[in-house]
Amino acid sequence: MELKTVRWEVVDRVGTLTLDRPHRLNAWTGRMHTEVRSVLEQAEADPDVRVVIITGAGRGFCAGADAAALDGHVAQGAYDPGVGPELAMPGYGVRPEFDHNFAFLFGLTTPVIAAVNGPAAGVGFVLACYCDLRFAAAGAKLTTSHGRLHLPAEYGLSWLLPRLIGSGRAMDLLLSSRVVLAEEAEAMGLVNRVVPGEALLDEVRDYARVLAHEISPGSLAATKRQVYVDWHRDVGSAVAEAEERMERMMTEAPFAEGVAALNDKRPPAF
């Protein structure tokens, strides 16, 4: 697919997906939705991509749905996602719960980090929340925004946000659609780290390179899968699967390499 609304590059095992409509603060369109899914499918299939970073071009992360698209919804009296029938299906087929828009990110084996460089509103806020980690530029603004548009909480955010920050804080953000700065979001636990804007992407890439070079890809994939699957089941099932995985993974070559590297006091070569 020819990319018109996003950019994609892979450097040193880290892929960077940049939402690229800076003149509109990277407002979300059907074309962007289609391209993001296509790139993530490509990244998931590429063994050279160990970690994905999602960020925005210019001074915004994603300001929500494009206003022109919203006008179109009003004009036709219905929601039109604006996407074609042949959407890529990254992360699908893992569990039925993940086979939905944005929830498919939970089905990916590759860790995804949001580098929130500016405003993240509406669907942009949703995208950041479905990433595995969130780094944000100091002063970046985040908002659910749906309440100001006579909409429900979008794309399962009513399920996800309480699990990220607790019911009380989630209800505050969901009911009020108020704007929070990155610093407050960090205090809530919604953002993992706040970084000066000019250093954001460098710091996120440094973090991503640690995952890409020092952590076993199999361990990254297994751990991510455990976290999101365990949200849907009891603790006993989580313990049982962890033990089964441990027994199996200890017979694999990367485990032997990890032990050898530990004993040799050197970085592992995964």
C-alpha positions in Angstrom: 0.0 0.0 0.0 1.2 3.5 -0.9 1.4 5.5 2.4 -0.1 8.9 2.2 -1.1 9.7 5.8 1.7 7.9 7.8 5.4 7.4 7.6 7.2 4.1 8.5 10.9 3.5 9.1 12.9 0.8 10.8 16.3 1.6 12.4 18.2 -0.7 14.6 15.3 -3.1 15.2 12.9 -0.3 16.2 10.1 0.7 13.8 8.7 4.2 14.0 5.2 4.8 12.7 4.5 8.5 12.3 1.0 9.9 11.8 1.7 12.3 9.1 -1.0 15.0 8.6 0.8 17.8 10.6 -1.4 20.5 9.0 -4.4 18.9 10.8 -2.6 17.9 14.0 -2.6 14.4 12.5 -6.4 14.2 12.7 -7.7 10.7 12.1 -9.2 9.7 8.8 -10.3 6.4 7.2 -7.2 6.4 5.1 -5.0 6.8 8.2 -6.9 4.0 9.9 -6.3 1.8 6.9 -2.6 2.7 6.7 -1.9 2.3 10.4 -3.3 -1.3 10.3 -1.4 -2.1 7.2 1.9 -0.9 8.7 1.3 -2.8 11.9 0.6 -6.0 10.0 3.9 -5.5 8.1 5.8 -4.8 11.4 4.3 -7.9 13.0 5.5 -10.1 10.1 9.1 -8.6 10.0 11.5 -10.4 12.3 13.8 -7.3 12.1 11.2 -5.2 14.0 11.4 -5.9 17.7 9.5 -2.8 19.0 7.2 -0.3 17.4 6.9 3.4 18.3 3.8 5.4 17.3 4.1 9.2 17.2 2.9 12.2 15.3 4.5 14.6 12.9 4.8 18.3 13.8 3.3 19.5 17.1 0.5 17.0 17.6 0.1 13.3 18.3 -3.5 12.9 16.9 -6.2 15.6 17.5 -9.0 13.1 17.1 -11.3 12.5 14.1 -10.9 15.0 11.3 -13.6 17.6 11.5 -14.5 17.2 7.8 -15.2 13.5 8.5 -17.4 14.4 11.4 -19.3 16.8 9.2 -19.9 13.8 6.8 -21.3 11.7 9.7 -23.8 14.5 10.5 -24.8 14.9 6.8 -25.6 11.3 6.3 -27.0 10.7 9.7 -24.8 7.7 10.4 -21.3 6.7 11.3 -19.1 6.1 8.3 -15.6 4.8 9.2 -14.3 5.8 5.8 -12.3 2.6 5.3 -12.3 0.1 2.5 -13.4 -3.5 2.8 -9.9 -5.0 2.6 -8.4 -3.8 6.0 -5.2 -5.4 7.2 -5.8 -7.7 10.2 -2.8 -7.3 12.6 -3.3 -9.1 15.9 -6.5 -10.9 14.8 -7.1 -14.5 15.4 -5.5 -14.6 18.8 -8.6 -14.3 20.9 -12.2 -13.2 20.0 -11.9 -10.3 22.4 -9.0 -8.8 20.5 -10.7 -9.1 17.0 -11.9 -5.5 17.1 -10.7 -2.0 16.2 -7.8 -0.9 18.4 -8.2 -4.0 20.6 -6.2 -5.8 18.0 -3.1 -4.1 19.4 -3.4 -6.6 22.3 -3.1 -9.5 19.9 0.3 -8.3 18.5 3.4 -10.0 19.7 5.4 -6.8 19.2 5.5 -4.2 22.0 4.0 -0.8 20.9 5.0 2.4 22.6 3.2 5.7 22.1 5.4 8.8 22.0 2.7 11.5 22.6 4.4 14.6 21.3 1.4 16.8 21.4 -2.4 16.9 21.7 -4.0 13.4 21.9 -7.8 13.7 21.7 -10.7 11.4 21.0 -9.5 8.6 18.8 -5.9 9.8 19.3 -6.3 9.3 23.0 -7.8 5.9 22.3 -4.8 4.9 20.2 -2.3 6.0 22.9 -4.3 4.0 25.6 -4.2 0.8 23.5 -0.4 1.0 23.2 1.6 -1.0 25.8 3.5 2.0 27.1 3.1 5.8 26.9 5.8 8.5 27.0 4.6 12.1 26.6 6.1 15.4 26.0 6.0 17.9 28.9 2.8 19.9 28.6 1.1 17.6 26.1 -2.7 17.7 26.3 -4.8 14.6 26.5 -8.6 14.3 26.4 -11.3 11.7 25.8 -13.4 14.5 24.1 -16.4 12.3 23.2 -18.7 14.0 25.7 -18.4 17.3 23.9 -19.6 15.6 20.7 -22.6 13.8 22.1 -20.8 10.4 21.7 -20.3 7.4 24.0 -16.9 6.5 25.2 -15.1 5.3 22.1 -13.7 1.9 21.1 -13.9 0.2 24.4 -12.3 3.0 26.4 -14.9 2.4 29.1 -13.4 -1.0 29.6 -9.7 -0.1 29.1 -9.3 3.2 31.0 -10.5 1.9 34.4 -7.9 -0.9 34.1 -5.1 1.5 33.4 -5.9 4.2 36.0 -8.7 2.9 38.3 -12.4 3.5 38.2 -12.5 6.9 39.9 -9.9 8.5 37.7 -11.3 6.9 34.6 -14.9 8.1 35.4 -13.5 11.6 35.8 -11.9 11.6 32.4 -14.7 9.8 30.7 -17.6 11.9 32.1 -16.0 15.3 31.9 -14.0 15.1 28.7 -11.6 17.5 30.4 -8.1 18.2 29.2 -5.3 16.8 31.3 -1.7 17.7 30.8 1.0 15.0 30.5 2.2 15.7 34.1 -1.2 15.0 35.6 -1.5 11.9 33.3 1.8 10.7 34.7 0.6 11.1 38.3 -2.5 9.1 37.4 -0.4 6.3 36.0 -1.8 6.9 32.5 1.6 8.1 31.2 4.7 6.1 32.1 7.2 9.0 31.7 7.1 12.7 30.9 10.0 14.0 28.9 11.0 17.5 27.6 9.4 17.7 24.1 12.7 18.1 22.2 14.1 14.9 23.8 10.9 12.8 23.6 11.7 10.7 20.6 15.3 10.2 21.5 14.4 8.9 24.9 11.6 6.6 23.6 14.0 5.2 21.0 16.7 4.6 23.7 14.1 2.7 25.8 12.9 0.8 22.7 16.5 -0.2 21.8 16.9 -1.7 25.2 13.9 -3.9 24.6 15.1 -4.7 21.1 18.6 -5.7 22.0 18.7 -6.9 25.6 15.3 -8.6 26.0 14.4 -11.9 24.3 11.8 -11.4 21.6 10.1 -14.6 22.8 10.0 -13.2 26.3 8.5 -9.9 25.1 5.8 -11.7 23.1 5.0 -14.1 25.9 4.8 -11.4 28.5 2.6 -9.1 26.5 0.3 -12.0 25.7 0.1 -13.0 29.3 -0.9 -9.5 30.5 -3.8 -9.0 28.1 -5.1 -12.5 28.3 -4.9 -12.5 32.1 -7.2 -9.5 32.2 -9.9 -11.9 31.0 -9.4 -14.8 33.4 -8.7 -16.0 37.0 -5.4 -16.0 38.8 -5.1 -19.8 38.8 -5.3 -19.9 35.0 -2.6 -17.3 34.9 -0.3 -19.2 37.2 -0.9 -22.5 35.3 -0.1 -20.9 31.9 3.0 -19.1 33.3 4.3 -22.5 34.6 3.6 -24.2 31.3 5.3 -21.4 29.3 8.3 -21.4 31.7 8.9 -25.2 31.3 8.7 -24.9 27.5 10.8 -21.8 27.1 13.6 -23.2 29.3 14.2 -25.9 26.7 14.7 -23.2 23.9 18.0 -21.8 22.6 17.3 -18.2 23.8 17.1 -19.4 27.4 20.5 -21.0 27.1 21.9 -17.9 25.6 20.4 -15.7 28.3 22.0 -17.9 31.0 25.4 -18.0 29.2 25.3 -14.2 28.9 24.5 -13.8 32.6 27.4 -16.1 33.6 29.8 -14.4 31.1 28.7 -10.9 32.2 27.9 -9.8 28.7 24.9 -8.7 26.8 22.8 -11.5 25.4 22.7 -12.1 21.6 19.1 -12.7 20.9 
